[in-house]
Each structure stands twice: as structure tokens, then as C-alpha cells.
Amino acid sequence: MKVMIVEDNEQVRQLIRETLAGLADTVHECSDGAEALEAYTRHNPDWVLMDIEMKLMDGLTATRQIKARFPDARIVIVTQYGDPELRKAARKAGADYYVQKEDLTVIWEILLGQQDARNSAL
């Protein structure tokens, strides 16, 4: 399984990468949403794990761009925010799931296709 992590904080990227150990065969990383579309085109990942708040381009904008070009892209928003309005915005942008960083273990459930994934589906 190929996964792309889009996250501006290197320590969080490393934590997510460690969480994926034994699940993802290949992990590609971007440090900003501005890099995400080009990286998606180049790597064609099975899943994208997308932060929301980044400097040059936020994750919701990057999600919209990826989904516009690749409607079948599977995107999980991974964020520190539990705000229902952000969850709604993520759904509108085209994200498939919404996960708070405080519980990254749910990513395994999502990537393995366990549909309920503890109420993370949008």
C-alpha cells in the first residue's frame, strides 16, 4: 500500500510514518498542501493523509485540487481540530475520513477498510 502524508510538522510526519509501520509499503511525504497535487500525480498513492492547517496551502484546498483531478483519490484529514464545522468543510472538500491527531491508531482501521472506523467517516 502506498501512502502520502501531507503535514507541515516534521515530528508529526514521523509519528504518522511510525504509526503506518507494517501497513504501508511506501510512504511519500509533503510538507505543504501546495506540493500535494504534483506529488499525488507523481506517486499515485492509495491513500493521502492530509493535515488542515499549513502555511502555503491548507489541506482543504489541497484536497479539493486532488479530488478535482482524481475523483477516486482517498483522502483522510488528520488534524488536531475536532470542530464540527471543519469536519463539514472537509466533507465538502471531498475528504473521505476525518481523524484527530490524538488518536492516530484509527488510521489503521481506515486504511484496512474497516468502514465504521470509530465514527471517522464523513
Legacy VTK file of the C-alpha trace (Angstrom):
# vtk DataFile Version 3.0
C-alpha trace
ASCII
DATASET POLYDATA
POINTS 122 float
0.000 0.000 0.000
1.289 3.462 -0.937
0.501 6.341 1.411
1.229 10.034 1.072
1.495 12.191 4.193
0.872 15.921 3.755
1.882 17.600 7.011
3.982 20.688 7.736
5.336 19.477 11.084
8.223 17.053 10.566
7.768 15.469 14.007
4.105 14.748 13.281
5.043 13.297 9.869
7.484 10.990 11.631
4.844 9.973 14.177
2.349 9.191 11.400
5.037 7.291 9.468
5.758 5.225 12.609
2.021 4.594 13.026
1.966 3.182 9.483
4.848 0.759 10.145
3.886 -2.697 8.954
0.912 -1.385 6.993
2.297 0.884 4.268
4.862 -0.464 1.818
5.749 3.018 0.594
5.316 6.386 2.299
5.771 9.664 0.438
5.796 12.958 2.289
4.951 16.576 1.527
5.429 19.469 3.899
2.626 21.621 2.480
-0.636 21.382 0.589
0.983 23.355 -2.246
3.096 20.266 -3.047
0.267 17.757 -2.719
-1.271 17.740 -6.211
2.050 17.350 -8.001
3.165 14.688 -5.518
-0.124 12.828 -5.921
0.283 12.890 -9.705
3.843 11.596 -9.425
3.316 8.881 -6.777
-0.341 7.846 -7.261
-0.804 6.788 -3.620
-3.582 4.527 -2.404
-4.290 6.941 0.466
-3.489 10.551 1.353
-3.222 11.598 4.999
-3.779 15.366 4.899
-3.297 17.971 7.617
-5.600 21.001 7.510
-3.508 23.911 8.729
-0.362 24.505 6.664
1.460 27.667 5.602
1.303 27.986 1.821
-1.847 25.990 1.083
-4.221 24.479 3.599
-5.281 20.856 3.434
-8.871 21.573 2.441
-7.739 23.458 -0.656
-5.247 20.714 -1.484
-7.965 18.093 -1.005
-10.272 19.953 -3.420
-7.482 20.150 -6.008
-6.631 16.456 -5.773
-10.279 15.360 -5.893
-10.958 17.645 -8.889
-8.264 15.866 -10.921
-8.537 12.436 -9.306
-12.131 11.841 -8.139
-11.290 8.365 -6.848
-8.490 9.629 -4.577
-8.944 8.506 -0.985
-8.121 11.271 1.475
-8.086 11.198 5.260
-7.943 14.553 7.017
-5.594 14.202 10.005
-5.862 17.236 12.243
-5.735 18.466 15.799
-9.147 20.132 15.453
-12.380 18.431 16.469
-14.550 21.307 15.248
-17.787 20.094 13.594
-17.593 22.961 11.071
-14.132 21.815 9.934
-15.444 18.261 9.629
-18.256 19.583 7.417
-15.746 21.615 5.357
-13.576 18.503 4.932
-16.576 16.546 3.641
-17.409 19.365 1.225
-13.776 19.420 0.008
-14.049 15.717 -0.819
-12.261 14.037 2.090
-13.353 10.511 2.947
-12.445 10.476 6.636
-11.594 12.895 9.421
-9.194 11.824 12.195
-7.911 13.792 15.150
-4.182 13.528 15.816
-4.808 12.498 19.418
-5.832 9.022 18.169
-3.757 8.038 15.141
-4.473 4.340 15.635
-7.796 4.801 13.826
-5.766 5.313 10.633
-5.058 1.566 10.599
-8.783 0.797 10.697
-9.466 3.210 7.849
-6.656 2.005 5.608
-7.587 -1.623 6.219
-11.135 -0.912 5.087
-12.981 -1.216 8.362
-15.808 1.064 7.338
-17.020 2.359 10.681
-13.511 3.420 11.760
-14.853 4.765 15.042
-17.087 7.426 13.529
-14.330 8.947 11.394
-16.191 8.530 8.118
-17.583 11.747 6.700
LINES 1 123
122 0 1 2 3 4 5 6 7 8 9 10 11 12 13 14 15 16 17 18 19 20 21 22 23 24 25 26 27 28 29 30 31 32 33 34 35 36 37 38 39 40 41 42 43 44 45 46 47 48 49 50 51 52 53 54 55 56 57 58 59 60 61 62 63 64 65 66 67 68 69 70 71 72 73 74 75 76 77 78 79 80 81 82 83 84 85 86 87 88 89 90 91 92 93 94 95 96 97 98 99 100 101 102 103 104 105 106 107 108 109 110 111 112 113 114 115 116 117 118 119 120 121
